[in-house]
Amino acid sequence: MGGDTLKDEELASSLYPDFSRSSSCCSSDDLGVSEENLAAYLRKREKTYQEILQSHDLLRERLGKNNRKLKLARRQILSYTPGSFADVNLSDYHIPKTTSILIVGPKGAGKSSLVNRITRVIQDEEFAPARAQESYGMPSNGGTFFLQEYMIPRGGSASFCLCDTRGLSQISSSDNTTMIEQWIKKGVHHGEPVIWTSDDSDLKDRLIRDGCTGCEIRKVNSIIFVVNAVEMMESESSYAHMVSTAFNSPLLSFKDDKPAVVITHGDILSREERARVQVLVGELLGIPPDKQIFDIPDSRDAATALTVCNLLRHCLEHADKNLRFCPKRNFTISKVEGGDKNRTRMTMFSVALTLFLALAIIWFIHEHGGQNVAHEARHELHVFQSPRLYNLTHEVLPKLSISVQSSESETEDVPNGEPSIDWRTARRLWFDEGKVAKAEGEPSFDWRTTRRLWYVE
């Protein structure tokens, strides 16, 4: 048994010679398995390693003959809209206007280079100018200090965006946790300065002065974690520990979904070394190396372009999978049997009721308003109409023929034997139509007769 274990450890050393000195990944204590299960574990690792090598060769072979698969993958990404990969009723969820993919990773891992590679692949322009500023030389010479937002594809119809961030601090893990928590809980916006507590005062002042705070804040919908393959092979265990600590932060996980991982700078390594790094990173972070880790070197071949499309498809699918549940008020109606029909009927009933109320109000205003106008017109005509106009428009059939004379004239006999009266007395008596009295020294008469007399006058 011991001899078999020794042979397995020698096999692991031959497959992973560069990892043996930086970490004791082949010991049973670090792997978390017993001595009896170590042999099976190492054989499983070797199988995964061989499958990754074969997948690289098979992918190049297929794409070398026909690029139809790459064109189809690019078309699927370009036709994406937020929520299109979700298998749910989108009316019950909050759909963002633009899906935001946050790119995090250590300094010098190649986050900005990845942004440029994705842009060139999606736009199908291999020699397009770089959008993100890439650092050159030693990692301490520069890097990204402000959060940068890049719309994919370019233009007003962008369906998702890439958010390039400053490299994670290798000095203080608390800075990484604080900044990641701010990005996930409060959102990200273009031009936001990323400040570590370990930064000197001059750098902090410059970042605060040049930072932009007026841009739109976006909620993070998916995350890409970038790892430098060369650093994983050549650095000491501190780099691997920092990567593992930051990646396994609960803040970077959406429910049970951990971020997608991209291995960069693989063009410097051989194909066997790249496969070894891919297996090692899968073991270190606890994710499937052949499904959730994407090897994207800085090369311009069809295999790398297809890997970029697969990466984006993976991130967008997980973003749509974790949409925020936000039911509407009629959510209960839509869930019961025939909910769509009931909702349509309720909508039609509401429209019909609104129209009926509007017509009723219009009819009421028309009827009562018209009557008031007619009444006022008749009243004005009755008050202001002259006696002569009244005689022309109304037929007057007086029963008595009474002549009106001035107050100074004498009383004379009139036809029918009735005396004449003063017209002022007649008008005064008509206004006081509730009384039928006698004028001093004058005979009594009917008040209706006096009213007709006044109009005739």
Residue, then its C-alpha position, 0 to 999 in steps of 0.5 A: m500500500g505504501g509503495d503504491t502511494l509512493k508511486d502516485e506521489e512520484l506520478a503527481s510530481s512528474l505531472y506537476p513539477d512546478f507546484s511541488r516546491s511552492s506548495s505541498c499539494c500532493s500531501s494527504d493533509d493538504l488535499g483533505v483525503s486519507e492515505e487510502n483515497l490519495a491514489a484515487y484522487l491523484r488518478k482523477r487529477e491526471k484524468t482531468y489534466q489529460e482531458i484538458l489537453q485533449s480539449h485544447d487540441l480538439l478545439r483547434e482541430r474543429l475550428g481550423k476546418n470551419n469557423r461556423k461555430l465561432k460565428l454562431a457563438r458571436r451572434q448569440i452574444l450580440s443578440y443578447t438582451p438582459g433576461s433573454f437567457a432566463d427561463v422564468n416569467l420576466s414580468d415577475y423579476h427586475i430586469p436591468k437596463t444593462t447587465s454589469i460584469l465586474i472583473v476582479g483579480p490581483k494586480g498585473a493579472g491581465k484584467s485590462s488585457l482581457v477587456n481589450r481581448i473581449t472587445r476585439v472578439i465581439q466586434d470581430e476586429e482583431f486589430a482594433p485599438a485598445r479600449a482599456q489602458e494596459s500596464y507594461g513592465m513591473p506591476s508596481n509601475g502603474g495599473t488601473f486606479f479608477l473603475q472603468e466601464y466598457m459597453i459591449p458592444r459599443g454604441g447606444s444598444a449595448s446589452f452588457c458592460l465590463c467593469d475593469t477594477r484596480g488590482l486586489s491589494q496583496i498587503s491588506s486583505s481588509d482593503n479587498t473585503t471592504m472594496i468588494e463589499q462596497w461594489i456588491k452592495k452599493g453598486v459600481h459607477h464609471g470613474e470611481p476611485v479605488i483607494w487602499t489604506s496602504d496608499d500614500s497621501d499624495l496618491k489618495d489626494r490625486l484619486i479623490r481629486d480626479g474621481c468621478t461621482g456623477c455617473e450612473i450607478r449599476k448593480v453588479n450582476s456577474i463576476i469574472f475573477v482573473v488569475n495570472a498563470v505565470e504567477m501561480m507557477e512561479s510565485e510563493s504560496s502567498y499569491a495562491h493564498m491571496v487568490s483563494t481568500a479573495f475568491n472564496s469571499p461570500l460577497l463574490s458568490f451569487k447564492d451558490d454560484k461562484p464567479a467564473v475564473v479566467i487564466t491569463h498570460g498562458d501564451i508565455l507557458s507551454r500547453e502542458e503547463r497551462a493545463r497544469v495551472q488550470v487543474l491547480v486553480g480548480e483544486l485551489l478554488g474548489i470549482p470544476p477546472d474544465k467547466q468554470i475556468f477559461d484559459i484565455p491567453d493573449s493570442r489571436d487564434a480562433a480557439t481563444a476567440l471561441t473561449v471568450c464567447n463561452l466565457l461571456r455566455h457563462c457569465l450572462e446565463h448566471a446573471d439572468k439566473n440570479l435576477r432579483f425577484c420583484p412580483k407585481r400587484n397582480f402576481t397572484i392572478s397570473k399564477v392561477e389557472g387561466g391567469d392571463k385570460n383573467r388579467t386581460r378581462m380585468t384590463m378590458f373591464s377597467v377600460a370600459l368602466t373608465l369610458f362609461l364614467a367619462l361619457a356620464i360626466i359629459w352628458f351630465i355637464h351638457e344637460h344641466g349646463g344647457q338648461n342653465v344657459a337657456h334659463e339665463a337667456r330667457h330671464e335676460l330676455h324677459v328682463f331687458q326686452s323692451p315693451r315694443l319688442y314684446n308686443l311684436t313677438h307676443e300676441v296681446l289680446p286685451k280683454l279691456s281697452i284702457s287708454v293711458q293719459s298723463s297725470e295732469s289730464e282729466t278723466e274721460d270716458v273710454p269705450n266699454g264704459e271704463p275710466s282711464i288711469d295714470w300710467r305711473t299709478a298702473r306701473r306702481l301697482w304692477f310692481d306691487e302685484g301682491k296687493v290689489a288696492k285702490a288709488e286715492g280717488e280712483p276706481s279699483f282694477d285688476w293688476r293683470t290688466t295694469r301690467r298689460l296696460w304698461y306693456v302697451e304703453 
